[in-house]
Amino acid sequence: MPLQKFTVTEVARNLSDFFSRIHYQGSGALVVKGGKPLVKVTSARRPKTCGELAVLWPTLAQVPAEEAVRFERDLKAAKSNFSPMKSKWD
């Protein structure tokens, strides 16, 4: 997919939106000045697609069973220390 082109003026007027688009779409952009390419901007961290995550998942380290049991115990203990939130509409 070709990079979308933006002029320096467009980027300057919409800097926050420009960077948000690059980051959240995981795409890139070509900034041009006087019709000539000036810089290429790409996201430092592109979100993974579901297909990429499916390939990555089996390669991730597994939590040892005894650690998982301790984590579950700690989570239950933490939950028991909190009372249910009361709604201000009740």
PyRosetta script that sets phi, psi and omega in degrees:
from pyrosetta import init, pose_from_sequence

init()
pose = pose_from_sequence("MPLQKFTVTEVARNLSDFFSRIHYQGSGALVVKGGKPLVKVTSARRPKTCGELAVLWPTLAQVPAEEAVRFERDLKAAKSNFSPMKSKWD")
pose.set_psi(1, 126.6)
pose.set_omega(1, -179.2)
pose.set_phi(2, -68.5)
pose.set_psi(2, 150.2)
pose.set_omega(2, 179.0)
pose.set_phi(3, -69.2)
pose.set_psi(3, 140.4)
pose.set_omega(3, 175.7)
pose.set_phi(4, -74.3)
pose.set_psi(4, 139.6)
pose.set_omega(4, -178.3)
pose.set_phi(5, -99.7)
pose.set_psi(5, 139.6)
pose.set_omega(5, 176.1)
pose.set_phi(6, -132.9)
pose.set_psi(6, 143.0)
pose.set_omega(6, 174.6)
pose.set_phi(7, -81.7)
pose.set_psi(7, 160.2)
pose.set_omega(7, 177.1)
pose.set_phi(8, -58.2)
pose.set_psi(8, -39.0)
pose.set_omega(8, 179.9)
pose.set_phi(9, -63.0)
pose.set_psi(9, -44.5)
pose.set_omega(9, 178.6)
pose.set_phi(10, -60.7)
pose.set_psi(10, -43.3)
pose.set_omega(10, -179.9)
pose.set_phi(11, -64.3)
pose.set_psi(11, -45.0)
pose.set_omega(11, -178.3)
pose.set_phi(12, -62.3)
pose.set_psi(12, -37.6)
pose.set_omega(12, -178.1)
pose.set_phi(13, -76.8)
pose.set_psi(13, -23.1)
pose.set_omega(13, -174.8)
pose.set_phi(14, -133.1)
pose.set_psi(14, 43.9)
pose.set_omega(14, -171.7)
pose.set_phi(15, -56.9)
pose.set_psi(15, -48.4)
pose.set_omega(15, -178.2)
pose.set_phi(16, -62.4)
pose.set_psi(16, -46.6)
pose.set_omega(16, 178.7)
pose.set_phi(17, -63.3)
pose.set_psi(17, -37.8)
pose.set_omega(17, 179.4)
pose.set_phi(18, -60.1)
pose.set_psi(18, -50.4)
pose.set_omega(18, -179.0)
pose.set_phi(19, -67.5)
pose.set_psi(19, -37.2)
pose.set_omega(19, 177.8)
pose.set_phi(20, -62.1)
pose.set_psi(20, -43.0)
pose.set_omega(20, 179.7)
pose.set_phi(21, -60.9)
pose.set_psi(21, -45.6)
pose.set_omega(21, -179.8)
pose.set_phi(22, -62.1)
pose.set_psi(22, -46.6)
pose.set_omega(22, -176.8)
pose.set_phi(23, -66.7)
pose.set_psi(23, -53.3)
pose.set_omega(23, -172.5)
pose.set_phi(24, -75.8)
pose.set_psi(24, -27.8)
pose.set_omega(24, 176.9)
pose.set_phi(25, -85.8)
pose.set_psi(25, -13.9)
pose.set_omega(25, -179.3)
pose.set_phi(26, 65.4)
pose.set_psi(26, 24.7)
pose.set_omega(26, -176.6)
pose.set_phi(27, -105.3)
pose.set_psi(27, -165.8)
pose.set_omega(27, 177.5)
pose.set_phi(28, -134.8)
pose.set_psi(28, 173.0)
pose.set_omega(28, 178.7)
pose.set_phi(29, -148.0)
pose.set_psi(29, 153.4)
pose.set_omega(29, 176.1)
pose.set_phi(30, -111.5)
pose.set_psi(30, 121.8)
pose.set_omega(30, 178.9)
pose.set_phi(31, -96.8)
pose.set_psi(31, 126.3)
pose.set_omega(31, -177.1)
pose.set_phi(32, -115.8)
pose.set_psi(32, 151.0)
pose.set_omega(32, 176.4)
pose.set_phi(33, -135.3)
pose.set_psi(33, 123.9)
pose.set_omega(33, -177.1)
pose.set_phi(34, 62.7)
pose.set_psi(34, 29.5)
pose.set_omega(34, 179.0)
pose.set_phi(35, 80.5)
pose.set_psi(35, -2.0)
pose.set_omega(35, -178.1)
pose.set_phi(36, -109.8)
pose.set_psi(36, 140.2)
pose.set_omega(36, 179.4)
pose.set_phi(37, -58.1)
pose.set_psi(37, 133.1)
pose.set_omega(37, -179.9)
pose.set_phi(38, -110.2)
pose.set_psi(38, -55.3)
pose.set_omega(38, 178.3)
pose.set_phi(39, -144.7)
pose.set_psi(39, 154.5)
pose.set_omega(39, 172.6)
pose.set_phi(40, -110.1)
pose.set_psi(40, 130.0)
pose.set_omega(40, -178.6)
pose.set_phi(41, -115.8)
pose.set_psi(41, 129.2)
pose.set_omega(41, 176.4)
pose.set_phi(42, -130.3)
pose.set_psi(42, 158.8)
pose.set_omega(42, 179.4)
pose.set_phi(43, -69.6)
pose.set_psi(43, 138.6)
pose.set_omega(43, 176.8)
pose.set_phi(44, -71.2)
pose.set_psi(44, -28.3)
pose.set_omega(44, -179.4)
pose.set_phi(45, -143.8)
pose.set_psi(45, 109.8)
pose.set_omega(45, 179.9)
pose.set_phi(46, -93.7)
pose.set_psi(46, 134.0)
pose.set_omega(46, 177.0)
pose.set_phi(47, -60.5)
pose.set_psi(47, 145.7)
pose.set_omega(47, 179.1)
pose.set_phi(48, -77.9)
pose.set_psi(48, 147.2)
pose.set_omega(48, 173.9)
pose.set_phi(49, -82.6)
pose.set_psi(49, 166.4)
pose.set_omega(49, 178.5)
pose.set_phi(50, -61.5)
pose.set_psi(50, -38.3)
pose.set_omega(50, 178.0)
pose.set_phi(51, -63.3)
pose.set_psi(51, -41.4)
pose.set_omega(51, 178.1)
pose.set_phi(52, -65.6)
pose.set_psi(52, -39.2)
pose.set_omega(52, 178.7)
pose.set_phi(53, -66.3)
pose.set_psi(53, -37.5)
pose.set_omega(53, 179.3)
pose.set_phi(54, -63.1)
pose.set_psi(54, -37.3)
pose.set_omega(54, 177.7)
pose.set_phi(55, -72.7)
pose.set_psi(55, -38.1)
pose.set_omega(55, -177.0)
pose.set_phi(56, -72.8)
pose.set_psi(56, -35.6)
pose.set_omega(56, -172.6)
pose.set_phi(57, -50.5)
pose.set_psi(57, -49.7)
pose.set_omega(57, -177.8)
pose.set_phi(58, -65.6)
pose.set_psi(58, -17.7)
pose.set_omega(58, -178.2)
pose.set_phi(59, -87.4)
pose.set_psi(59, -9.6)
pose.set_omega(59, -177.9)
pose.set_phi(60, -76.2)
pose.set_psi(60, 146.1)
pose.set_omega(60, 179.4)
pose.set_phi(61, -64.7)
pose.set_psi(61, 141.3)
pose.set_omega(61, 179.1)
pose.set_phi(62, -92.4)
pose.set_psi(62, 144.3)
pose.set_omega(62, 176.8)
pose.set_phi(63, -77.3)
pose.set_psi(63, 129.2)
pose.set_omega(63, 177.5)
pose.set_phi(64, -58.7)
pose.set_psi(64, 145.9)
pose.set_omega(64, -175.3)
pose.set_phi(65, -55.8)
pose.set_psi(65, -43.5)
pose.set_omega(65, -178.0)
pose.set_phi(66, -65.8)
pose.set_psi(66, -32.7)
pose.set_omega(66, 177.1)
pose.set_phi(67, -70.4)
pose.set_psi(67, -38.2)
pose.set_omega(67, 177.9)
pose.set_phi(68, -63.5)
pose.set_psi(68, -39.6)
pose.set_omega(68, 178.6)
pose.set_phi(69, -64.7)
pose.set_psi(69, -43.1)
pose.set_omega(69, 178.3)
pose.set_phi(70, -63.7)
pose.set_psi(70, -40.7)
pose.set_omega(70, 179.7)
pose.set_phi(71, -63.0)
pose.set_psi(71, -44.2)
pose.set_omega(71, 179.1)
pose.set_phi(72, -61.5)
pose.set_psi(72, -42.6)
pose.set_omega(72, 178.6)
pose.set_phi(73, -61.8)
pose.set_psi(73, -45.2)
pose.set_omega(73, 179.9)
pose.set_phi(74, -64.7)
pose.set_psi(74, -38.2)
pose.set_omega(74, 179.3)
pose.set_phi(75, -64.9)
pose.set_psi(75, -43.7)
pose.set_omega(75, 178.2)
pose.set_phi(76, -63.4)
pose.set_psi(76, -41.0)
pose.set_omega(76, 179.2)
pose.set_phi(77, -63.8)
pose.set_psi(77, -41.3)
pose.set_omega(77, 179.4)
pose.set_phi(78, -65.0)
pose.set_psi(78, -41.5)
pose.set_omega(78, 179.3)
pose.set_phi(79, -63.7)
pose.set_psi(79, -35.0)
pose.set_omega(79, -177.8)
pose.set_phi(80, -69.3)
pose.set_psi(80, -17.1)
pose.set_omega(80, 179.7)
pose.set_phi(81, -83.9)
pose.set_psi(81, -6.0)
pose.set_omega(81, -178.5)
pose.set_phi(82, -112.0)
pose.set_psi(82, 137.2)
pose.set_omega(82, 175.3)
pose.set_phi(83, -92.3)
pose.set_psi(83, 155.6)
pose.set_omega(83, 179.8)
pose.set_phi(84, -58.7)
pose.set_psi(84, 144.4)
pose.set_omega(84, 178.1)
pose.set_phi(85, -68.7)
pose.set_psi(85, 140.5)
pose.set_omega(85, 177.9)
pose.set_phi(86, -96.5)
pose.set_psi(86, 132.4)
pose.set_omega(86, 179.6)
pose.set_phi(87, -79.6)
pose.set_psi(87, 136.8)
pose.set_omega(87, 178.4)
pose.set_phi(88, -73.4)
pose.set_psi(88, -6.6)
pose.set_omega(88, 179.7)
pose.set_phi(89, -96.5)
pose.set_psi(89, -6.7)
pose.set_omega(89, 179.8)
pose.set_phi(90, -81.1)
pose.dump_pdb("model.pdb")
